[in-house]
């Protein structure tokens, strides 16, 4: 059954991204369902082929970001201990790379070397190029892991190992592939696509609407915050536990930049405005979500580094498990077991609301986030229960709510 699910995901998720793009660009943001074989054939024919321009843009972007990760200045930090007790070194130069990238883009646009809406104009071919690369590169990751001397070469099943990965920390020399793809090309690419879509709206109607400005500003804050606090990624689930295969690689290169831009893509052709009270309410909602999201994540990150770090001005409270691990019950982590997910969802809602309610398409991100985070929370709960047993049950009695206090 797991093999079948992997196949369905590897075929269905790319098809879903194309479908969402077609809804946004050719059906005014409305969902549609082909009702005849001819309609299905027409839908397939709308999938764009790669172009020379899309390949050059994508390859140049990857190379540029790789050079920055390898050569840009930044402090070296150690990751969390691996199974054998060793730690990997990571160069934390994401903030420099992020700022340098945006400065370079602003320069080449100001000099007239590239049009601001370039990425919008190649959005479809870029999507196909990214898909092809992700599938091909995942095969290289599979082979790289199989040739690794470390005992982390997956399950032994070819399909599962291609999907989930054969190596936890694949590297070429000191270049960490998972850290690179987790953040640089896809995350910054998401924001650059946003900018291009906003530029296209300006080109089309002579202004950038308030809803577009809100979406781009909120998502800029999210990405900038990620790189400002880049060191915190070293204690996240993906870096610590997930092997690097198709699931993460495709998600980083395709899912993030080409679905997280869905609100901006929708607003490109929906040029409504918002009353002042609505703008203020949406901004406050995003600020609240960001405060919870960043506050919870930083509390956990600092606690993992130093269990005596103050939380809201007080010494932290926690449970010491039989394994020696500490379960934090202070601050946001005393309110809900995954308060950071609540912040994530509130921000996601704030990104969707500027699109109003003519079509449900812009709310796809919110629905997806709810499903993803609930599934991730359930998976984390099961693993912690298996690991900590009675200590985890005690923790759950102290911190009753999973994500949303009083509701879930």
N, C-alpha and C positions, 0 to 999 in steps of 0.2 A: 504493500500500500504506500509506503514512504517513497518507493521508486516512482510510482505513478504520480504522486503529488509533485515530486521534483520535475517530472516531465511537463505536467500541467502548468506549473509555475514558469518554467523556462520558455514555454510556448505562449502561455496566456498573458503574462505580464508585459512582454514587448507589444503584443497585439493590443492590450489595454491602453498603453501609452499612445500608440498610433490612433486608436479610436478617440481618446480624449482630445488629441490634437485636431483631428478631423472635425469633431463636434465644435470645437472652439473656433476653427478657422473657416469652415464651410457650411455650418448649420447654425450660425449665429449664437453658439453656446448652448444649443438645445441637444438633448439626447435623442438619438434616433435608432431604429432597428430595421435593417433590411428585410423585406418581406418576400423577396423572390431571388432565384438564383442569379439573375442578371444584376440585381442590386448588390448581392454579395460579391460578384465578380467586379463590379464597379468600385466597391469599397476596397478590395485588394489592390486594384489598379491605382488607387489614390496614394498608396504607399510610395514615397519618392525613393529613387535610387541615389546612391552617393554621387557627388559631382567632384570634379577636380578641385574646385574651390573649397568644398566641405572637407575633403581629405586634407588639404593643405592647412586649412584653419584648425582642424582638430589636431593634426600632428604637430603643428607649430605651438599650439596651446599646451599640449602635453610636454613637449621638449622645454618650452620656456619655464613651466612650473617645476619640472624636474631639475633644471639648472638652479633655480632659486632654492629648492629644498637642499640640494647638494652643496651650494656655494654661499648662500646668503648668511650673514652673521646671525648668531643666536646662541643662547646659553645651552649647555649640554645638561640634560637631566636623565636620571635613571628611571626606568620603568619599574613596575611592581615585580616582586620575585616570581620567577617561573617555577615550574614543578620541581626542577632540580636545584632551586635556590639561587640560581644566577639571575642577574639583571642586565637588561639591554640599555645601551645609551641612546638617547634621542636628542637631536639638535632642535631646539624650540625656536625656529625662525619664522613661524607662521605669520606673526604680526608684521614683521618687516616685509615678507613676501606679499602679503595682502596689500599693504600700503604702496609698495613699489609697483605692483601690478596695476593698481588703479591710477597711479601717477603716470605710468607709461601709456595706459589707454587714453587718459585725458590728453596727453601730449600728442599722440599720433592723430587723435581726432581734431585737436586744435590746429595742428599743422595741415589738416586736410588730406592726410595720407589714407585714411579709411573713413567711410561714411558712418555716422553714429548708429544707423539702423542695419548695419551689415549683418549681424547675427540673426536678426529677425528675417531678413531676406533669404537666409540660408537655413532657416530653422528645420524644415523637413529633411533635407539632405544631411544636415548635421546629426539629426536624430538617428537616421539609418547608419551613418558612419560610426557613431558612438556604439550602437547596437552590435555591429559587426566586430568592432575592436574588442568590446567586452567579452563576446563569445570566444574570440580567438585568443585573447590574452588569458582568459580563464583556463584554456588548455595548457598554455605555457606555465601557469601557476600550478596546475595539476602535476605536470612533468617535473617542475622544479622541486615540488615537495617530495615526489617519489624518489628523487635522486639525493635528497637531503640525508645527512648522516644522523639527524636527530630523530628520536622515536615518536614523531608526531605526524605520521604519514596517513592519517585518516582511518577509514573503516575497512578498507580492502575492497569495497564495492566501487566500481569505476564511476557509475552515475552519481552515487551519493558523494563520492570524493570530489568529483568535478563540480558538483553543486555547492557543497559546503567547504571544500578546500582540503588540501593535504598538509598544510603547514600553518602553524599559528603565527609565526613571525617571519615570513619569507623576506630575505634580503639579498641584495646584490652588493657584496662588500659591506659597507656601512649604510647603504641606502635602504631604508625600510619601506617596502612596497605597500604594506597595509596602511601605515601612517600617511603615506603620500596620497594614495587614492581615497582614503577616508576623508581627506580635507581639501587638498589643493585643487585639482582640476575640476571636480564636480561642485564643490561648495562655492568656490569663487566664480566658477562658470555659471552657476545659478544666478548670482547677483549680476554678473555682466550681461546675461540674457535679459534680466529685468530691465537694466539700463537701456538695452537696445530696443526693447518693446516700448518703453516710455518715449524714447527718441522717435520711434515710428509713429506713435500717437501724435506727437508734436508735428511731425512731418505731414500727417494726414489732416489734422483739424486745426493746427496752428496754436495749440496749447496742450499742456499736460494737466489732466483733470485732477481734482483733489483726491478722488478715490485712488487713482494711479499713484499719486504722490504718497498717500498713506501706505499702500501696499509695499512700494519700493522702499520707503523709509523704514517700515517695520522689519522687513526682511534684511535690509542693510544692517540694522541694529543687531539682529540675530547672528548674522555672519561675522560682523566685526567683533561682537562679544565672544564668539567662539575662538577667534584668533587671539584676542586680548588675553583670554584665559586658557590658552592652548595647552598648558601643562596639565590641566585637569583631565584632558582626554586620556592620559596615561593610566588613569584608574577606572576608565569606563569598561563596560561589559565587552564591547567589540574588541578593544585592544587586548584585554586580559584573557578572554575566553574563546572568542569566535575565530575559527580558522578562516583563512583568506582564500575564498573560491568564487564561483560565479555569483552566489547570492550577494556578497558584499561588493564585489567588483562591478557587477551590472547595476546594483543599487546606487553605488557611488557615481558612476559615469552616465547612467541613463535616467534612472528613476528620480534622483534628486534634482538635477538641473532641468529636466524636461517635464516633470509634473509639478514641482514646487513653484514653477513660474506660471501655473495655470490661471491664477487670479489676474496677473498682469496681462496674459494673453487674452483673457476674456474681456478685460477692461479696454483693450485696444480698440474694440468696436462698440463699446458701450460707454458713451461719453456723458454720462449723467453727472450731476453734482450732488452734494450733501449739505443739509442745513448745518449751521454752526453747532447746535446742540448735539447732533449726531457725530460730528467730527470729534468733539470733546469727549463724548462717551466712548467712542471707539479707541481713542488715544489712551484714555484712562484704563480701559480694559487691557490694552496691550502692555501698559506700564505695570499693572497688577500682575499679569501673567509673567512678565519678565522678572519682576521682583521675586516672585515665588520660585520660578525656574532657576534663576541664577543664585538666589539665596540658598535654596536647598542643595544645589550641586556644590556650591563652595563650602557649605557647612560639612558635607560628607567628605569632600576632598581634604579639607584642613584637618578634620578629625582623623582621617586615615594616616595623615602625616604626623600628627601630634594629638594624642587623645586628651591632652590637657588644654587644647585650644578653647577659648571662651566662646560660648554660643549665646547670643543675645545678652552678653555681659555676665554670664554665669558659667560656672564649671559645668561641663556636659554630664548628662546622666546616660548610663548605658548598662547593658547586660554583658557580663563576661561568660562566654560559652565554654563548654567542656573542651572544645578544640583550642581555646585560647583567643578566638576571634571576639571582637567587640561589636555589639549591636546597639547603635545609637538610638536613644529614645528622647532626645532633646531637640529643641528648635522645631523646624519644619518636620523633622523626622519623628517627633513625638505627636504630631497632628495626623499624619498619614504616612503609610509605609513607602509611598512613592509620591510625595508632595511635588516633586519636580515634574512628574507627568501632568499634574493638575496645571502647573504653570505653562507647560507646553501646549495643553489643550486650550487654555484661555488665549494664549498668543495666536494659536491657529484660528480660533473663532474671530479674533480681531482682524486677521488677514482676509477672512472671507466676507465679513459684514460690509466692507465698502462696495462690494459687488451687488448689494441688495438682493432681491428675491425673484427676479424675473425667471431665472433658470437655476436648477440645483447644481449645475456643473461646477461653479467655483467652490462649492462646499465639499467637493470630493476629498480635498486634503483633510478636512476636519473629520469626515467619516472614516477615512483610512487611518488617521492618527488614533481615533478612539479604538478601532479594531486592533491596530498594532500594539498600542500601549497596554490594553487590557490583556492581550495574549502574552506580551512580554512580562507583565506583572504576574500572571498565573504561572508562567514557566519559572520565573524567579522564585515564586512562593514554593513550588514543588521541589525545586533544587535545594532551597534553604531548609525546608522541612526534612528532606532526606539527609542533609548534612548535619543540621543542628538538633533535630529531634525535639525533645522536651524544651530546650532553650528557645527554639523558634516558636513553639506553642505559647510559652510565657511571653515572648515578645509580642505576639499577635494579641494576647489578652491586654497588654499594656497599650498597644497602638492598634485600635480596633479597625480603623478605616484603611482601605487599600490605596485609594487615590483621592476620592472626593469626600471630605468629611461630612457625615450625616446622610450620605447617599450611597456611596460604594466604597 
